[in-house]
């Protein structure tokens, strides 16, 4: 199975979007304007000439601009942001939910009623996170808050 976090293409769409293609065949258009505004270390990317220099590095694991190591974003983070921008849930949602609630893989799987193996696939990004799984996480968390 192709690696879901290896980019085969990252085409800049000025002013601040990337057209991303991944080795597993997934494609997304990602608007980076919010990320650029949030992380001031990326402020140079507001310059269309700099943004247009986007290229792949480290075997498709990173997008870098202007050959500057300070202007790089990892492919797994780009994919997660793109999935979230499209209204879906990324593997990082599972990571964050488990960490926030201090859950092991076994405990998290039991909490939402899925197998440990399937949850591991979602957490690794090997399989997309179904909306029903994300909603189960949200519902479980709401129930825990209410019980506390």
N, C-alpha and C positions, 0 to 999 in steps of 0.2 A: 504494500500500500504506500503511495507517495506521501512524503512528509508534509503535514498541513501547514508548517511554519517556514517553509522555504519559498521564497519569492522567485518567480521566473521573469517577472517584469514589474517595474514601478515607473509608470509614465507620468511625469508632472503635467497637471492641468492647472495652469496659472489662473487665479492668483495663488490658491493654497490647497488644492486638491491633488490626490494621487489616484491614478487608475492602477490598481494592484491585481496581479495575476499570481496565483500560488501553484506549486507543483502538483497539488491534488486536483487542479482544474477549477478551483473556486476563484471568482473574480469579484472585486468590489471597487467602488469609487468612494474614497475617504476624504472628507473635508477636515483639514488639519487646523483651521482657523482658531478653534477653541483651545486646542492644545498649545498652539503657538502663543496665544494670549495668556494662557495659564502659566507656562514655563518661559519666563523672560530670557532664559539662556538660548531659546530658539528664535528670538526676536529678528535675527537677520533673515529668517525665512519669509518675513513680510515683504522683503524686496523681491519682486518678480524675477529679476535676473538671477538672484541666488537660488530661488525656489526651482527655477528651470534647470538647475544643474543636478537634480536628483539622479542618483545612480545606485545600483546594487553593489554591496560589498560582502565580504566574508561568506562567499558562496550562496548569496541570496538570503542570508540571515539578518541583514541590516540594510537600511536605506541611508545613504549618506549624501550630504549636500556640500558642494564646493570643496570636495576632498578634505573636509574638516571633521575630525573625530568628535568635536564638540557639537556638531550638527548631524547627529545620527539617531535613528529610531529603529528598534528591533522589530523584526517581522512578526513575532508573536503578539507584541503589543499593538502593532498596526492592524493585524487581523482582528484582535479582540475589539478595538475601537470601531472598526468597520462593521462588524457584526452588530454591535450595540447601536451604531447609527442607523442600521437598517431595522431596528426595533426588535431584534432577537437578543438572546443571551449567550455570552461567550463563556469559554472555559474559565476565564478569570472570575466570572460570577460564582462558580462553584468553589474555586479556591478561596475567594473572599468570604463567602457564606460559611464555609467550614472553619476558617481561621477566626472569624468574628465570634463564632459560637463554640470554639475550642472543641471541634468534633474530629475524631479520627475517621478514616475512610469507612470502617465497619459501623461506627455509631451513626455517621451521616447517612449511610445506605439504609440502615434500619429506620432512622427517623423519617425518611421520605418514602420508604417502601419500594426501593429498587435494589437490584443485586449489587454487591460490592464491585463486581467486574464492570457492570454498566456505568456505575458512578466513576470508576477509574477511567473509563473511556471518555466520559464527559469532561472530567477534570484535566485530562491530558490534552484535550482538543482533538483526539482521534475521531470522536463522534460529536456532532452538533448537540447542544443542550436543547432538548425539546421544551417548549413552553410549559407543558404539564409538569415537568421536573422542576423548572424554575419556580412555578407557582406553588408547588409542594414545599419547596425550600422557604418561600416567603410565608406561606401559611403555617408551617412548623414554627418558624421564628415568632410569628404573631402569637401563636398558642403558648410558647415558652414565656413570652413577656407577660401575657395575661395570667399565667400560672404563678409568676413570681411576685 
